[in-house]
Amino acid sequence: MDYPFANRAAEDERLVVQGALFDPLTRRLFQQAGITSGMRVLDLGSGAGNVARLVAELVGPAGAVVGIERDPVAVELARRRTD
């Protein structure tokens, strides 16, 4: 059986679409968990950076977010989407 996300462009697009779909729910979860301005957050398995970007909005310029991702292609996608 082939890996369903072997096509890199399709996988990148899937991650972007998935983020747009789940961002409102994720934001609400983080707000209910108490993530707020000035906090420092670690995002393990950042993928395309959806969660890291979202939580960065919550912690604001007084906070910090570090995203860890082992796939260099995903890291590059996250960088392109952040700039």
C-alpha positions in Angstrom: 0.0 0.0 0.0 1.3 3.4 -0.9 1.6 6.2 1.6 -1.4 8.4 0.9 0.6 11.7 1.3 3.6 10.8 -0.8 2.8 13.7 -3.2 4.5 16.6 -1.4 2.4 19.3 -3.0 -0.8 17.5 -2.1 0.4 16.9 1.4 1.3 20.6 1.9 -2.1 21.6 0.6 -3.8 19.1 2.9 -2.0 20.6 5.9 -3.0 24.2 4.9 -6.7 23.2 4.4 -6.7 21.1 7.6 -5.4 24.1 9.5 -8.1 26.4 8.2 -10.7 23.8 9.2 -9.4 23.2 12.7 -7.9 26.6 13.7 -11.1 27.9 15.3 -11.5 24.8 17.4 -7.8 24.8 18.3 -7.9 28.5 19.2 -10.8 27.9 21.6 -9.1 24.9 23.2 -5.9 27.0 23.8 -8.0 29.9 25.2 -9.8 27.5 27.6 -6.5 26.0 28.6 -5.4 29.5 29.7 -2.8 30.3 27.0 -2.5 34.0 27.1 -0.2 37.0 26.4 3.4 36.7 27.5 3.5 32.9 27.7 6.2 30.7 26.2 4.9 27.7 24.2 6.6 24.7 22.6 4.9 23.1 19.6 6.2 19.6 18.9 5.6 18.2 15.5 4.8 21.6 14.0 4.1 20.4 10.4 3.1 23.4 8.3 3.1 25.7 11.4 -0.6 26.1 11.7 -0.7 25.6 15.5 2.5 27.6 16.1 1.2 30.6 14.1 -2.2 30.4 15.9 -0.7 30.2 19.4 1.7 33.1 18.5 -1.3 35.3 18.0 -2.5 34.3 21.5 0.8 34.9 23.3 1.5 38.1 21.3 4.8 40.0 21.1 5.5 39.6 24.8 5.4 35.8 24.5 7.3 33.3 22.4 6.6 30.1 20.4 9.1 27.5 19.4 8.1 25.0 16.8 9.9 21.7 16.4 9.5 19.7 13.2 11.8 17.0 11.8 10.7 17.2 8.1 12.8 20.0 6.5 10.2 20.4 3.7 7.4 21.1 6.2 9.7 23.5 8.0 10.3 25.4 4.8 6.5 25.5 4.1 5.9 26.9 7.6 8.6 29.6 7.0 7.0 30.6 3.7 3.6 30.8 5.3 4.9 32.8 8.2 6.8 35.5 6.3 
